């Protein structure tokens, strides 16, 4: 090969090399300005009789005008919610499930505190837009017990925005003992914790070149929080709380665990320090101004149940929700239950000596869906579901907070009927 050709090739390769370097630097600058990693709740979906969901997708749709992702639960009007649900269900039916909605009955696994506006709008979309034969709205607490084959259980659902504790006795939720707290994985993602970031250019010539920049991340991605962070022990947590909450000397902090280098796209490296890995999930166990936490909610729910139910509920604890999949969460929760049980407030009310936790047949983030898949395979599904004719007559669904069925019979839209399955 001619020497001039070799020189020309080297110049072209050098130009491509520097162009790639500056492109990576530009991407890094854009990331620095944003300084945020978005995370939203997810929706599992699949067919009845299957052992796992076919897809678990974010509960969000793209705005047609702005092109930005909009969470399903963030809406201003019912019309906006209706349009978002139409687009969201289109993705589920025709991109993931690949089935005709007119041929399939629907089972919706819901929270017992789901707003009636959201439920009724979802039913309207399913019946009017997709013409499904019937819809069954079932509480996820009862569906979780169905997968275990038990009738009694204390279901703890740790979701994205809130945590619910639902006592279920003989397949009947004890409504007066239901506990709820706006505390979930969203509280972890909203923490402002210092994270060390570096940008590697991804080229052999510049493999040792990095740009360390400290940023404040208001939102943690689900991958980072699940893969890098964990729940520490109660002994180390007490020492951390003495420094972070009570203002003790920082020298009393225990030695942090080793940090983790988490690779991102475009050659970026997120350096998660040991303090961030250990302290991120402490917000779930901290008490608020009313001295309420996830642990105290469980004890309060048991205390509000009749005396003859308490022992069985304490020995049949079921933990569901994606937040519960964090490493060390189950052990920490169990230790804290015994710790708070010794306090005078609960020692006088509860005579419980043992807590037992069920091992689920699947992952915590889709165990409610698994119970819905079991119900969907039953021959009695049609008799328990709401048909299109019954719903379109009143535009109301069965609701547990109602005392009768006056709204369905008289057509009064201001009175929903009892929510049952």
Secondary structure as UniProt FT lines:
FT   HELIX           3..34
FT   STRAND          42..45
FT   TURN            48..49
FT   STRAND          55..58
FT   STRAND          60..62
FT   TURN            64..66
FT   STRAND          69..71
FT   TURN            72..73
FT   HELIX           78..91
FT   HELIX           92..97
FT   HELIX           101..103
FT   STRAND          106..110
FT   TURN            112..113
FT   HELIX           116..124
FT   HELIX           125..129
FT   STRAND          134..139
FT   HELIX           140..148
FT   STRAND          153..158
FT   STRAND          163..169
FT   TURN            170..171
FT   STRAND          172..173
FT   HELIX           175..177
FT   STRAND          179..181
FT   HELIX           185..189
FT   STRAND          193..199
FT   HELIX           204..206
FT   TURN            207..208
FT   STRAND          213..217
FT   HELIX           222..227
FT   HELIX           234..244
FT   HELIX           250..252
FT   STRAND          260..263
FT   HELIX           265..267
FT   STRAND          268..272
FT   HELIX           274..279
FT   HELIX           280..284
FT   TURN            289..290
FT   HELIX           294..303
FT   HELIX           307..314
FT   STRAND          317..320
FT   HELIX           322..325
FT   TURN            327..328
FT   HELIX           329..341
FT   HELIX           344..347
FT   TURN            348..349
FT   HELIX           364..366
FT   HELIX           367..376
FT   TURN            379..380
FT   HELIX           381..384
FT   STRAND          386..387
FT   HELIX           388..394
FT   TURN            400..401
FT   HELIX           406..410
FT   TURN            413..414
//
